[in-house]
Amino acid sequence: MTRKVVTVKLADTLAAAAAKMKAGAFHRVPVVEANKLVGIVSEFDLKRYADALDSTPVEIAMTRDPITVMPSDTPQHAAALMSQHEVGALPVIHGGKLVGIVTTKDLMMPEPHPLPEWDPRTQRKTRDE
């Protein structure tokens, strides 16, 4: 689990989310408002709004109420949830607050649907499929 989670807010643009993802080499970032997890935005969301990253707020593109785990949940439980719901990460919640994120990489699992390298600023793949 990663404890120092990079997040975005509802009003941030997808361009800001993309910049944070690129800087941290993340595939997704949790969306937090008033210290509460309200969603998650991923590369898939960026791709859907590729022509409007600068003008689209995260709130429009994010997945609301993402599946979460608690710190006391086992890695096996997290892995089962990821496989069942075909997601690559689960925010970790404790006392109603985001305290971490566990990813497929943390659990040595493949991403559910790997994307080719994609640069949201140029809106194209950076390698051939």
C-alpha positions in Angstrom: 0.0 0.0 0.0 1.2 3.5 -0.8 0.5 5.8 2.2 1.4 9.2 0.6 -1.4 9.3 -1.9 -1.4 12.0 -4.6 -4.9 13.2 -5.1 -7.0 15.7 -7.0 -10.1 17.7 -6.2 -13.5 17.8 -8.0 -12.9 21.2 -9.5 -9.4 20.3 -10.8 -9.1 19.9 -14.6 -8.3 16.6 -16.2 -5.2 18.3 -17.5 -4.1 18.8 -13.8 -4.9 15.2 -13.1 -2.9 14.1 -16.2 0.1 16.1 -15.0 0.0 14.5 -11.6 -0.3 11.0 -13.1 2.6 11.7 -15.5 4.8 13.1 -12.8 4.2 10.2 -10.5 3.9 7.5 -13.2 0.4 6.7 -11.9 -2.4 5.1 -13.9 -5.1 6.8 -11.7 -5.5 9.3 -8.8 -8.2 9.4 -6.1 -10.5 12.4 -6.0 -10.9 13.9 -2.5 -13.1 16.7 -1.3 -13.3 17.8 2.4 -11.0 15.0 3.4 -13.4 12.4 2.0 -12.9 10.1 -1.0 -15.5 10.9 -3.6 -14.1 9.2 -6.7 -11.1 8.1 -8.8 -9.9 9.3 -12.2 -7.9 7.0 -14.4 -6.1 7.0 -17.8 -9.3 5.5 -19.3 -11.2 8.7 -18.1 -8.5 10.9 -19.6 -8.7 9.1 -22.9 -12.5 9.6 -23.1 -12.0 13.4 -22.7 -8.7 13.7 -24.6 -9.8 16.6 -26.7 -10.9 18.7 -23.6 -8.5 18.0 -20.8 -7.9 21.7 -20.1 -11.6 22.5 -19.8 -13.1 19.3 -18.2 -13.3 19.2 -14.4 -12.4 15.9 -12.8 -15.9 15.7 -11.4 -17.3 15.1 -14.9 -15.0 12.2 -15.8 -14.3 10.4 -12.6 -15.7 7.1 -11.3 -17.9 8.0 -8.3 -17.9 5.9 -5.1 -15.0 3.6 -6.1 -14.6 0.2 -4.5 -12.4 0.5 -1.4 -10.6 -1.6 1.2 -9.7 -1.0 4.8 -6.2 -1.3 6.2 -7.2 -4.5 8.0 -8.2 -6.3 4.8 -5.9 -9.0 3.5 -3.9 -8.7 0.3 -5.9 -11.7 -0.9 -9.2 -9.9 -0.4 -7.8 -6.8 -2.3 -6.6 -9.0 -5.1 -10.0 -10.8 -5.3 -11.8 -7.4 -5.5 -9.5 -6.1 -8.2 -10.0 -9.2 -10.3 -13.7 -9.4 -9.7 -14.3 -5.7 -10.6 -11.5 -5.4 -13.2 -9.8 -2.4 -11.5 -6.2 -1.7 -11.1 -6.3 0.0 -7.7 -8.3 0.3 -4.5 -8.3 3.3 -2.3 -7.7 2.4 1.4 -10.1 4.0 3.8 -9.9 4.2 7.6 -12.3 6.2 9.8 -13.9 7.6 6.6 -10.6 9.1 5.4 -8.2 8.1 2.6 -5.1 6.6 4.2 -3.5 4.9 1.2 -4.0 3.1 -2.1 -3.2 -0.4 -3.1 -2.5 -1.2 -6.7 -2.1 -4.3 -8.9 1.7 -3.5 -8.9 1.7 -3.7 -5.0 0.2 -7.1 -5.3 2.3 -8.2 -8.2 -0.8 -8.6 -10.4 -1.1 -7.4 -14.1 -3.2 -4.4 -14.8 -6.8 -5.5 -15.7 -6.7 -3.9 -19.2 -3.3 -2.5 -19.9 -3.2 0.6 -22.1 -0.5 1.2 -24.6 1.7 4.1 -23.6 -0.4 7.1 -24.2 0.3 10.8 -23.9 -2.9 12.7 -23.0 -1.3 16.0 -24.2 -0.7 14.7 -27.7 -3.7 12.4 -27.7 -1.8 9.6 -29.3 0.0 6.4 -28.4 3.7 6.7 -27.9 4.5 3.2 -29.2 2.9 1.0 -31.7 0.5 -1.8 -30.7 
